[in-house]
């Protein structure tokens, strides 16, 4: 079964044309395909802001996710985007396409209803039946080939997901779509189960013993893996000894082991709306490496002597053993911070859950650490850290996975307390390795190969667009102000501070975020622009991030005065980890989008206030209040005028009446349609009838 519009035949003709003789030499690039429902594609080229548009007839059968070589036949100008044609498919994507299994006689297909795959995939009916596929089921298929004369692609099933509409089916479909596993193989589970739970004298050799030091964890209420803890000891000189203790996953997961290979391939844990797909098997992430209270746990720690003004007098890095006194959730810790209960042993602050009665030692520790965290945060802001504060919306689901509530997750001091000390540990580890400095009596001669978390400076052109947009709202951006580094960060912070509480704030913050470079992993340290750190890494979450596990291994090696690791090998590992992070983030967003559309299924026809959150040539996106759920108002449905897209100023402009829709503009919409399969919401604008009355 081919695509109904016959795009497959058009693509075959396009192949002949692309391969034909042409004396003019066009520039060629390698990029990845982003496909549309209509069959045309965009080729995304790494390091270039502008993609290349390719008509359906010139794709050479390239599909979503494929790596291709594209010839640019027309460069971008004021009115048109770059256009080209595919000249070679370098590599087919290994990511499956999810669709519905369908048979006609002895033939079988996977029928597509995807916004990125317009062609049905022919598969072997006998193989599919052997896997348990039945008509109407959701399945995942990989494309193997699309020969020149075929009307559509051929492939094979990689998974049978279940009946449509069932929550597990739909969540597994999202994981399959991004080629993410949702179970561990028996071999990996068995390998994890064989890791001993006993802590021996050999395990403790060379570790600092913190088991009698006051220690606690703060995590979300529903967390099962506790990979970080804080210890707190007041010193006689008026300073504090503060320990940041991280689960020593590298002690249990050895390089090259079966568990390690699986963790490396996954790269990160994935957090869908209703479930976590962990990087490590349960025995490791929820038991052995989870810093549960009143249990001896092996850790890797950063320990600081800090003054009441948050000045660091000394630091130490190394392997430790702890025994946590308390397990608190963020609400419990926040209650301690906010409470006005006097610090008296005879009248301890009462909390709920595992912290049944918070004693004076815990109260003092949390309140002191909170003050120190506030000072650290102020220092970062003064150094040029950019403070984005976008609301994080969460979807609450019932026991069957049905969305019942959309609410804003609010971060308070307890969250910032943990965040600041994790940031401190991360940059301390990075600085030690990057500067070739001294730690624990070990002096390095030179900086050594390491895994850094880096973030480059913003895109200058996108910053200019942001400033132009801001001026339209009356914000003054000094034209003679210095740019780059701290100066740009200062300008951005001042702009966002002055816009807070105003209707256009969300639009300005969104444009500022678009101007930012993407953070990634690299062996080349360029610093972290957004945090204003010269040195930064990820050290504090080895249960859920593979780069942290690599950092632990390298740090242990260098603390033992080991030789520098091979840069090329670790640069490749950084590239892989960055790619896995992006895939996981896409899957997480997709699951949230699915549940948001599901949440709106019974709200067709209802009206909401909202604001314009995005503008394209085909319409505008509107984010409704208070849930921040986003849908599309098609430009075809705007009856008051014929609207044209002004890309430079992020607006739609009416051709006759000159009415404008800009980012941030308040609007009222009606929910028109909710497409769960494609995870799309359609809104219609509630317009004043007089605007499109007599012309």
C-alpha positions as CSV (number, residue, x, y, z in Angstrom):
1,X,0.0,0.0,0.0
2,X,1.5,3.3,-1.0
3,X,0.8,6.8,0.1
4,X,-2.6,7.8,-1.1
5,X,-1.3,11.0,-2.8
6,X,1.1,9.1,-4.9
7,X,4.2,10.8,-3.5
8,X,6.1,7.5,-3.9
9,X,5.9,7.7,-7.7
10,X,6.8,11.3,-7.7
11,X,9.9,10.5,-5.7
12,X,11.0,7.9,-8.2
13,X,10.8,10.5,-11.0
14,X,12.8,12.9,-8.7
15,X,15.6,10.3,-8.5
16,X,16.1,10.4,-12.2
17,X,16.2,14.1,-12.3
18,X,18.6,14.3,-9.3
19,X,20.9,11.9,-11.0
20,X,20.7,13.6,-14.4
21,X,23.5,15.7,-15.9
22,X,23.7,19.3,-14.8
23,X,26.7,21.5,-15.7
24,X,26.2,23.9,-12.8
25,X,27.9,22.7,-9.6
26,X,25.8,23.2,-6.5
27,X,27.2,23.2,-2.9
28,X,26.6,20.0,-1.1
29,X,26.2,19.2,2.6
30,X,25.5,16.2,4.8
31,X,22.5,16.5,7.1
32,X,19.6,14.7,8.7
33,X,16.1,14.5,7.3
34,X,13.1,16.0,9.0
35,X,10.0,14.8,7.1
36,X,6.4,16.1,6.9
37,X,3.1,14.5,6.4
38,X,3.0,16.0,2.9
39,X,6.2,14.2,1.8
40,X,8.5,17.1,1.5
41,X,11.5,17.3,3.8
42,X,13.9,19.6,5.5
43,X,17.5,18.7,5.8
44,X,19.1,19.9,9.1
45,X,22.8,20.5,8.7
46,X,24.9,20.6,11.8
47,X,26.5,24.0,12.5
48,X,24.1,25.8,10.2
49,X,21.0,27.8,11.3
50,X,19.1,27.4,8.1
51,X,17.8,24.0,6.9
52,X,17.4,23.0,3.3
53,X,13.9,22.5,1.9
54,X,13.5,19.6,-0.5
55,X,10.3,19.0,-2.6
56,X,8.7,15.5,-2.4
57,X,9.8,14.8,-5.9
58,X,13.4,15.4,-5.2
59,X,13.9,13.4,-2.0
60,X,15.3,10.2,-3.6
61,X,13.1,8.2,-1.2
62,X,14.8,9.7,1.8
63,X,12.8,9.3,5.0
64,X,12.6,10.9,8.4
65,X,15.8,10.5,10.4
66,X,17.9,9.4,7.4
67,X,21.4,10.9,6.9
68,X,21.6,12.3,3.4
69,X,23.8,14.4,1.1
70,X,21.9,17.4,-0.2
71,X,22.7,19.8,-3.0
72,X,21.6,23.4,-2.4
73,X,20.0,24.5,-5.7
74,X,18.8,27.9,-4.4
75,X,20.2,30.0,-1.6
76,X,18.0,31.8,0.9
77,X,16.8,35.3,0.1
78,X,14.4,37.9,1.6
79,X,11.3,36.0,0.5
80,X,12.3,32.4,0.1
81,X,14.2,29.8,2.1
82,X,17.1,27.6,0.9
83,X,16.0,24.8,-1.5
84,X,17.8,21.7,-2.7
85,X,17.6,18.1,-3.8
86,X,18.9,14.9,-2.2
87,X,21.8,13.4,-4.2
88,X,22.6,10.4,-1.9
89,X,21.1,8.6,1.0
90,X,24.2,7.9,3.2
91,X,22.5,6.0,6.0
92,X,18.9,4.9,6.7
93,X,17.7,5.7,10.2
94,X,17.5,2.8,12.6
95,X,14.6,4.4,14.5
96,X,11.4,2.6,14.0
97,X,8.1,4.0,12.6
98,X,5.0,3.3,14.6
99,X,1.7,2.5,12.9
100,X,-1.2,0.1,12.6
101,X,-0.8,-3.5,11.3
102,X,-3.0,-4.3,8.3
103,X,-3.3,-7.3,6.0
104,X,-4.8,-7.8,2.6
105,X,-4.7,-11.5,1.6
106,X,-1.1,-12.7,1.9
107,X,0.4,-9.2,2.1
108,X,0.9,-7.0,5.1
109,X,1.6,-3.3,5.8
110,X,2.2,-0.9,8.6
111,X,-0.3,1.9,8.0
112,X,1.1,5.3,9.0
113,X,-0.8,8.2,10.7
114,X,2.4,10.0,11.6
115,X,3.2,13.7,11.1
116,X,6.7,12.7,10.0
117,X,6.0,9.6,7.8
118,X,3.5,9.8,5.0
119,X,4.3,6.3,3.4
120,X,2.9,2.9,4.5
121,X,5.6,0.2,5.0
122,X,5.2,-3.2,3.5
123,X,6.3,-6.1,5.8
124,X,6.5,-9.9,5.7
125,X,3.1,-11.2,6.9
126,X,4.5,-14.6,8.1
127,X,7.2,-13.0,10.2
128,X,4.7,-10.5,11.6
129,X,2.3,-13.2,12.6
130,X,5.1,-15.2,14.3
131,X,5.6,-12.1,16.5
132,X,2.0,-12.0,17.5
133,X,0.9,-9.1,15.3
134,X,-2.9,-9.0,14.6
135,X,-4.9,-6.6,12.4
136,X,-5.4,-3.3,14.1
137,X,-2.6,-3.6,16.6
138,X,0.0,-0.9,17.0
139,X,3.4,-2.1,15.8
140,X,6.9,-0.7,15.3
141,X,8.7,-1.2,11.9
142,X,12.1,-0.3,10.5
143,X,12.5,0.5,6.8
144,X,15.1,-1.8,5.1
145,X,14.9,-0.6,1.5
146,X,12.9,1.4,-1.0
147,X,13.9,0.3,-4.5
148,X,13.7,2.6,-7.4
149,X,10.6,1.1,-9.0
150,X,8.7,0.4,-5.8
151,X,5.7,2.5,-4.9
152,X,6.6,2.4,-1.2
153,X,9.2,1.3,1.3
154,X,9.8,-2.3,2.6
155,X,10.7,-3.1,6.1
156,X,10.3,-5.5,9.1
157,X,8.6,-5.4,12.4
158,X,10.8,-4.9,15.5
159,X,8.0,-4.9,18.1
160,X,4.3,-5.6,18.6
161,X,3.0,-2.9,21.0
162,X,-0.6,-3.8,21.6
163,X,-4.0,-2.5,21.0
164,X,-4.4,1.3,20.3
165,X,-5.7,3.5,23.1
166,X,-4.3,1.4,26.0
167,X,-1.9,3.4,28.1
168,X,1.0,0.9,28.0
169,X,0.6,0.6,24.3
170,X,0.8,4.3,23.7
171,X,3.8,4.9,26.1
172,X,5.6,1.9,24.6
173,X,4.8,3.4,21.1
174,X,6.6,6.6,22.1
175,X,9.6,4.7,23.4
176,X,9.7,2.6,20.2
177,X,9.4,5.7,18.0
178,X,12.6,7.1,19.6
179,X,14.3,3.7,19.6
180,X,14.4,3.6,23.4
181,X,14.2,0.3,25.3
182,X,11.4,-0.1,27.9
183,X,12.8,-3.3,29.5
184,X,16.2,-4.8,30.3
185,X,17.2,-8.1,28.8
186,X,17.3,-11.1,31.1
187,X,21.1,-11.2,30.6
188,X,21.5,-7.6,31.9
189,X,19.1,-8.2,34.8
190,X,21.0,-11.3,35.8
191,X,24.4,-9.6,35.6
192,X,23.1,-6.8,37.9
193,X,21.6,-9.4,40.3
194,X,25.0,-11.0,40.7
195,X,26.6,-7.8,42.1
196,X,27.2,-8.3,45.8
197,X,25.2,-6.2,48.3
198,X,27.8,-6.8,51.0
199,X,30.2,-4.0,51.9
200,X,33.5,-5.6,52.7
201,X,36.7,-4.3,54.3
202,X,38.2,-4.2,50.8
203,X,35.3,-1.9,49.7
204,X,36.1,0.4,52.6
205,X,39.9,0.5,52.0
206,X,41.1,4.1,51.3
207,X,37.7,5.7,51.9
208,X,37.0,8.5,54.3
209,X,34.4,7.4,56.9
210,X,31.5,9.8,57.2
211,X,29.1,7.3,58.9
212,X,29.1,9.3,62.1
213,X,28.7,12.6,60.4
214,X,25.2,14.2,60.3
215,X,23.9,13.5,56.8
216,X,20.5,13.7,55.0
217,X,18.9,13.5,51.6
218,X,16.3,15.8,50.0
219,X,14.4,14.4,46.9
220,X,11.0,14.5,45.3
221,X,8.3,12.7,47.4
222,X,7.9,9.9,44.8
223,X,11.7,9.3,44.2
224,X,13.1,5.8,44.6
225,X,16.8,6.5,43.7
226,X,18.6,8.9,46.0
227,X,21.9,9.6,44.3
228,X,23.0,12.6,46.4
229,X,23.2,13.5,50.1
230,X,24.5,16.4,52.1
231,X,26.5,16.3,55.4
232,X,26.8,19.2,57.8
233,X,29.2,19.8,60.7
234,X,29.7,23.2,62.5
235,X,33.4,23.7,63.2
236,X,35.1,25.3,66.2
237,X,36.4,28.2,64.1
238,X,32.9,29.3,63.2
239,X,33.0,27.7,59.7
240,X,31.2,24.7,58.4
241,X,32.3,21.4,56.9
242,X,29.8,20.5,54.1
243,X,29.9,17.3,52.2
244,X,28.3,16.6,48.9
245,X,28.1,12.8,48.7
246,X,27.2,11.1,45.5
247,X,26.4,7.4,45.0
248,X,29.6,5.6,43.9
249,X,28.1,3.8,40.9
250,X,31.5,3.4,39.3
251,X,32.5,1.0,42.2
252,X,29.7,-1.4,41.2
253,X,29.5,-0.9,37.4
254,X,32.9,-1.8,35.9
255,X,33.9,-0.6,32.4
256,X,33.1,-3.0,29.7
257,X,30.7,-5.1,31.8
258,X,27.3,-6.1,30.5
259,X,25.6,-3.6,32.8
260,X,28.0,-0.9,31.7
261,X,27.5,-1.5,28.0
262,X,23.7,-1.3,28.5
263,X,24.0,1.9,30.5
264,X,26.3,3.5,27.9
265,X,23.9,2.6,25.1
266,X,20.9,4.1,27.0
267,X,23.0,7.2,28.0
268,X,20.4,8.5,30.5
269,X,17.2,7.6,32.3
270,X,14.1,8.7,30.5
271,X,11.2,10.3,32.4
272,X,7.8,9.9,30.7
273,X,4.7,11.3,32.3
274,X,3.7,8.1,34.0
275,X,6.9,6.1,34.3
276,X,10.7,6.2,34.5
277,X,12.8,4.1,32.1
278,X,16.0,3.8,34.1
279,X,19.6,3.7,32.8
280,X,20.5,1.0,35.4
281,X,18.6,-2.1,36.5
282,X,16.5,-1.7,39.6
283,X,18.9,-3.5,41.9
284,X,21.5,-0.8,41.3
285,X,19.4,2.4,40.9
286,X,16.9,1.7,43.7
287,X,18.9,-0.5,46.1
288,X,22.7,-0.8,46.0
289,X,23.4,2.8,44.8
290,X,20.4,4.6,46.4
291,X,21.5,6.5,49.5
292,X,18.7,5.2,51.7
293,X,18.6,6.3,55.3
294,X,20.2,4.1,58.0
295,X,22.1,2.0,55.6
296,X,25.9,2.1,54.9
297,X,26.4,3.4,51.4
298,X,29.6,3.8,49.2
299,X,29.9,7.3,47.9
300,X,32.2,9.7,45.9
301,X,32.3,13.0,47.7
302,X,33.2,16.7,47.4
303,X,33.9,18.1,50.9
304,X,34.2,21.8,51.7
305,X,35.2,24.0,54.6
306,X,33.0,27.1,54.1
307,X,32.6,30.4,56.0
308,X,29.2,31.9,57.0
309,X,29.7,34.1,53.9
310,X,30.0,31.1,51.6
311,X,33.7,31.5,51.1
312,X,35.5,28.2,50.5
313,X,38.6,27.8,52.6
314,X,39.4,24.2,51.6
315,X,38.1,21.4,49.5
316,X,38.6,17.6,49.2
317,X,37.5,15.1,46.7
318,X,37.5,11.3,47.1
319,X,35.7,8.1,47.9
320,X,33.8,7.8,51.1
321,X,31.2,5.8,53.0
322,X,28.1,7.4,54.6
323,X,25.0,6.4,56.6
324,X,22.2,8.9,56.0
325,X,20.3,10.1,59.1
326,X,17.2,11.5,57.3
327,X,15.3,11.1,54.1
328,X,13.3,14.3,53.4
329,X,11.2,15.3,50.5
330,X,11.3,18.9,49.2
331,X,8.0,19.9,51.0
332,X,9.4,18.7,54.3
333,X,12.7,20.6,53.8
334,X,10.7,23.7,52.8
335,X,8.6,23.4,55.9
336,X,11.8,23.6,58.0
337,X,13.0,26.6,56.1
338,X,9.8,28.5,56.4
339,X,8.8,27.6,60.0
340,X,9.2,30.1,62.8
341,X,9.4,27.4,65.4
342,X,12.2,28.2,67.9
343,X,15.3,26.0,67.7
344,X,14.7,24.1,71.0
345,X,15.5,20.4,71.5
346,X,12.5,20.2,73.8
347,X,10.2,21.5,71.1
348,X,11.3,19.9,67.8
349,X,9.7,20.9,64.5
350,X,7.1,18.3,63.6
351,X,7.2,17.0,60.0
352,X,5.5,14.1,58.3
353,X,6.7,11.0,56.6
354,X,10.1,9.5,57.3
355,X,11.3,12.7,59.0
356,X,8.9,12.1,61.9
357,X,10.4,14.6,64.2
358,X,13.0,16.9,62.8
359,X,15.6,17.6,65.6
360,X,17.5,20.8,66.2
361,X,20.5,19.4,64.3
362,X,18.5,18.9,61.2
363,X,16.9,22.3,61.5
364,X,20.2,24.1,62.0
365,X,21.7,22.2,59.0
366,X,18.9,23.0,56.6
367,X,18.5,26.6,57.5
368,X,22.3,27.3,57.4
369,X,22.7,25.5,54.1
370,X,19.8,27.5,52.7
371,X,21.5,30.8,53.7
372,X,24.7,29.6,52.1
373,X,22.9,28.5,49.0
374,X,21.3,32.0,48.7
375,X,24.7,33.6,48.8
376,X,26.1,31.2,46.2
377,X,23.1,32.0,43.9
378,X,23.7,35.8,44.3
379,X,27.4,35.3,43.4
380,X,26.5,33.4,40.3
381,X,24.0,36.1,39.2
382,X,26.7,38.8,39.8
383,X,29.1,36.8,37.7
384,X,26.7,36.8,34.7
385,X,24.6,33.6,35.2
386,X,21.3,34.0,33.2
387,X,18.2,33.4,35.3
388,X,15.5,31.7,33.2
389,X,12.4,31.0,35.3
390,X,10.0,29.4,32.9
391,X,7.1,27.6,34.6
392,X,7.4,23.9,34.5
393,X,4.0,22.2,33.9
394,X,3.4,18.7,35.2
395,X,0.7,16.2,34.2
396,X,-0.9,14.2,37.0
397,X,-2.3,10.8,35.9
398,X,-4.4,8.2,37.7
399,X,-3.5,4.6,38.3
400,X,-4.6,3.7,34.7
401,X,-2.4,6.5,33.2
402,X,-5.4,8.8,32.4
403,X,-4.5,12.5,32.8
404,X,-6.6,14.1,35.6
405,X,-4.8,17.4,36.3
406,X,-2.3,19.8,34.7
407,X,-0.5,22.0,37.2
408,X,2.6,24.2,37.6
409,X,5.6,22.7,39.5
410,X,6.9,25.4,41.8
411,X,10.5,25.4,42.9
412,X,11.3,26.9,46.2
413,X,14.3,27.4,48.5
414,X,14.6,23.7,49.3
415,X,15.0,22.9,45.6
416,X,17.6,25.7,45.2
417,X,19.5,24.5,48.2
418,X,20.1,21.1,46.7
419,X,20.8,22.7,43.2
420,X,23.4,25.1,44.5
421,X,25.5,22.5,46.3
422,X,25.3,20.2,43.3
423,X,26.5,23.1,41.1
424,X,29.3,23.7,43.6
425,X,30.4,20.0,43.5
426,X,30.2,19.9,39.7
427,X,32.3,22.9,39.1
428,X,34.9,22.0,41.7
429,X,35.5,18.6,40.1
430,X,35.8,20.3,36.7
431,X,38.2,23.0,37.9
432,X,40.5,20.5,39.6
433,X,41.0,18.5,36.4
434,X,41.0,21.5,34.0
435,X,43.5,23.6,35.8
436,X,46.0,20.9,36.6
437,X,45.8,22.0,40.2
438,X,46.3,20.2,43.5
439,X,43.8,18.2,45.4
440,X,44.3,15.9,48.4
441,X,48.0,16.3,48.1
442,X,47.9,15.2,44.5
443,X,49.5,17.8,42.2
444,X,48.8,17.5,38.4
445,X,51.4,18.9,36.0
446,X,48.8,19.5,33.2
447,X,45.2,19.5,32.5
448,X,44.0,16.0,31.5
449,X,41.3,14.6,29.2
450,X,37.9,15.0,30.9
451,X,34.2,15.1,30.2
452,X,32.9,18.7,30.5
453,X,29.4,20.0,30.4
454,X,29.8,23.0,28.1
455,X,27.5,25.8,26.9
456,X,28.6,28.3,24.2
457,X,27.7,32.0,23.8
458,X,24.4,33.0,22.3
459,X,23.8,33.3,18.6
460,X,24.4,37.0,17.7
461,X,21.8,37.2,14.9
462,X,19.1,35.7,17.2
463,X,20.1,38.1,19.9
464,X,19.6,41.0,17.5
465,X,16.2,39.7,16.6
466,X,15.3,39.5,20.3
467,X,16.4,43.1,20.8
468,X,14.5,44.3,17.8
469,X,11.4,42.5,19.1
470,X,11.9,44.0,22.6
471,X,12.2,47.5,21.2
472,X,8.7,47.1,19.6
473,X,7.4,46.9,23.2
474,X,9.3,50.0,24.2
475,X,12.3,48.3,25.9
476,X,15.5,50.3,25.6
477,X,18.5,48.2,24.5
478,X,21.7,50.4,24.6
479,X,23.1,50.4,21.1
480,X,26.6,51.2,22.4
481,X,26.5,48.6,25.2
482,X,29.4,46.1,25.1
483,X,28.5,42.6,23.8
484,X,29.8,39.1,24.6
485,X,30.3,37.2,27.8
486,X,29.1,38.9,30.9
487,X,28.0,42.1,29.1
488,X,25.4,40.1,27.0
489,X,24.3,38.2,30.1
490,X,23.8,41.5,32.0
491,X,21.7,42.9,29.1
492,X,19.6,39.8,29.0
493,X,19.0,39.7,32.7
494,X,18.1,43.4,32.8
495,X,15.6,42.9,29.9
496,X,14.0,39.9,31.5
497,X,13.8,41.5,34.9
498,X,12.1,44.6,33.5
499,X,9.6,42.4,31.6
500,X,8.6,40.2,34.5
501,X,4.9,40.3,35.2
502,X,4.0,41.8,31.8
503,X,2.1,40.1,29.0
504,X,5.1,40.0,26.7
505,X,7.5,38.4,29.3
506,X,6.9,34.8,28.1
507,X,7.6,35.8,24.5
508,X,10.8,37.6,25.4
509,X,12.0,34.8,27.5
510,X,11.2,32.3,24.8
511,X,13.2,34.3,22.2
512,X,16.1,34.6,24.7
513,X,16.1,30.8,25.1
514,X,16.1,30.3,21.3
515,X,19.2,32.5,21.1
516,X,21.0,30.3,23.6
517,X,23.4,27.6,22.4
518,X,22.6,24.0,23.4
519,X,24.5,22.6,26.3
520,X,26.3,19.4,25.5
521,X,29.2,17.2,26.6
522,X,32.7,17.7,25.3
523,X,36.4,17.1,26.1
524,X,37.1,20.7,25.0
525,X,36.4,23.0,27.9
526,X,34.8,26.3,26.7
527,X,33.0,26.9,30.0
528,X,29.3,27.1,30.7
529,X,27.9,30.4,29.5
530,X,24.4,30.1,31.1
531,X,25.8,29.4,34.5
532,X,28.8,31.8,34.1
533,X,31.2,29.0,35.1
534,X,34.7,28.7,33.5
535,X,34.7,25.0,34.5
536,X,31.7,22.7,34.7
537,X,30.9,19.0,34.5
538,X,28.2,16.5,35.5
539,X,29.3,14.6,38.6
540,X,26.2,14.4,40.8
541,X,23.8,12.0,39.1
542,X,25.6,8.8,38.0
543,X,22.5,6.7,38.6
544,X,20.7,8.4,35.8
545,X,23.4,9.9,33.5
546,X,26.2,8.0,31.9
547,X,28.5,11.1,31.6
548,X,28.5,11.4,35.4
549,X,29.7,7.7,35.5
550,X,32.5,8.6,33.1
551,X,33.4,11.6,35.2
552,X,33.7,9.4,38.4
553,X,36.0,7.0,36.6
554,X,38.3,9.7,35.3
555,X,38.3,11.6,38.6
556,X,39.3,8.4,40.5
557,X,42.1,7.8,38.0
558,X,43.5,11.3,38.3
559,X,43.3,11.4,42.1
560,X,45.4,8.3,42.0
561,X,47.9,10.3,39.8
562,X,47.0,8.2,36.7
563,X,47.9,9.2,33.1
564,X,45.6,11.2,31.0
565,X,42.9,9.2,29.1
566,X,42.7,9.2,25.3
567,X,41.0,12.3,24.2
568,X,39.6,10.9,20.9
569,X,37.9,8.0,22.7
570,X,36.2,10.3,25.2
571,X,35.2,12.9,22.6
572,X,33.3,10.1,20.8
573,X,31.7,9.1,24.1
574,X,30.7,12.8,24.7
575,X,29.1,12.9,21.3
576,X,27.2,9.7,21.9
577,X,26.0,10.9,25.4
578,X,24.9,14.3,23.9
579,X,22.9,12.5,21.2
580,X,21.2,10.2,23.8
581,X,20.3,13.2,25.9
582,X,18.5,14.8,23.0
583,X,16.6,11.7,22.1
584,X,15.5,11.2,25.7
585,X,14.4,14.8,25.9
586,X,12.4,14.5,22.7
587,X,10.7,11.3,24.0
588,X,9.8,13.0,27.3
589,X,8.3,16.0,25.5
590,X,6.4,13.7,23.2
591,X,4.9,11.8,26.2
592,X,3.9,15.1,27.8
593,X,2.3,16.3,24.6
594,X,0.4,13.1,24.2
595,X,-1.1,13.4,27.7
596,X,-1.9,17.1,27.3
597,X,-3.8,16.3,24.1
598,X,-5.5,13.4,25.9
599,X,-6.4,15.8,28.7
600,X,-8.1,18.1,26.2
601,X,-10.1,15.4,24.4
602,X,-13.3,16.1,26.3
603,X,-12.9,19.9,26.1
604,X,-13.8,20.4,22.4
605,X,-15.8,23.6,22.1
606,X,-14.6,25.1,25.4
607,X,-13.1,28.6,25.4
608,X,-9.9,29.8,27.1
609,X,-7.8,32.9,27.5
610,X,-4.3,32.6,26.3
611,X,-1.4,34.3,24.6
612,X,0.4,33.9,21.3
613,X,3.5,31.7,22.0
614,X,4.7,31.1,18.4
615,X,4.2,32.3,14.9
616,X,4.8,30.6,11.6
617,X,3.7,31.2,8.0
618,X,0.9,28.6,8.4
619,X,-0.5,30.0,11.6
620,X,0.1,30.9,15.3
621,X,0.5,28.8,18.4
622,X,-1.5,29.8,21.4
623,X,-0.7,28.8,25.0
624,X,-3.8,28.8,27.1
625,X,-4.2,29.6,30.8
626,X,-3.7,28.4,33.4
627,X,-2.4,25.0,32.1
628,X,0.1,26.5,29.4
629,X,-1.2,23.9,26.9
630,X,-0.3,24.9,23.4
631,X,-2.4,24.5,20.2
632,X,-2.4,25.9,16.7
633,X,-4.6,28.5,15.1
634,X,-4.4,28.0,11.4
635,X,-3.9,31.1,9.3
636,X,-6.6,29.7,7.0
637,X,-9.1,30.0,9.8
638,X,-8.5,33.7,10.5
639,X,-11.6,35.3,9.0
640,X,-10.9,39.0,9.7
641,X,-8.2,39.4,7.0
642,X,-5.7,37.7,4.8
643,X,-2.6,37.5,7.1
644,X,1.1,37.4,6.0
645,X,4.0,36.2,8.1
646,X,6.6,38.8,9.0
647,X,9.5,36.5,10.1
648,X,11.8,39.3,11.2
649,X,9.3,40.7,13.7
650,X,7.6,37.5,14.7
651,X,4.1,38.6,13.7
652,X,1.2,38.0,11.4
653,X,0.0,41.2,9.6
654,X,-3.4,41.6,7.9
655,X,-3.1,42.7,4.3
656,X,-6.2,44.9,4.2
657,X,-6.8,46.1,7.8
658,X,-3.2,45.7,9.0
659,X,-4.2,44.0,12.2
660,X,-1.3,42.3,13.9
661,X,-0.7,39.3,16.0
662,X,2.6,39.3,17.8
663,X,4.3,37.0,20.3
664,X,2.8,37.5,23.7
665,X,-0.4,39.1,22.5
666,X,-3.5,38.1,24.6
667,X,-6.1,36.2,22.7
668,X,-9.2,34.1,23.4
669,X,-9.6,30.7,21.6
670,X,-12.0,27.8,21.3
671,X,-10.8,24.2,21.2
672,X,-11.5,23.0,17.7
673,X,-10.0,19.5,17.5
674,X,-7.7,17.2,19.5
675,X,-5.8,14.6,17.4
676,X,-4.4,12.1,19.8
677,X,-2.6,10.0,17.2
678,X,-0.6,12.9,15.9
679,X,-0.5,14.7,19.3
680,X,-1.9,17.9,17.8
681,X,-4.4,20.4,19.2
682,X,-6.3,22.8,16.8
683,X,-7.7,26.0,18.2
684,X,-9.9,28.6,16.6
685,X,-9.6,32.3,17.4
686,X,-12.7,34.0,18.8
687,X,-12.8,37.1,16.7
688,X,-15.0,40.2,16.7
689,X,-17.5,39.6,13.9
690,X,-17.3,43.3,12.9
691,X,-13.7,42.7,11.9
692,X,-14.7,40.5,9.0
693,X,-18.1,42.0,8.2
694,X,-18.6,44.2,5.2
695,X,-15.4,44.9,3.4
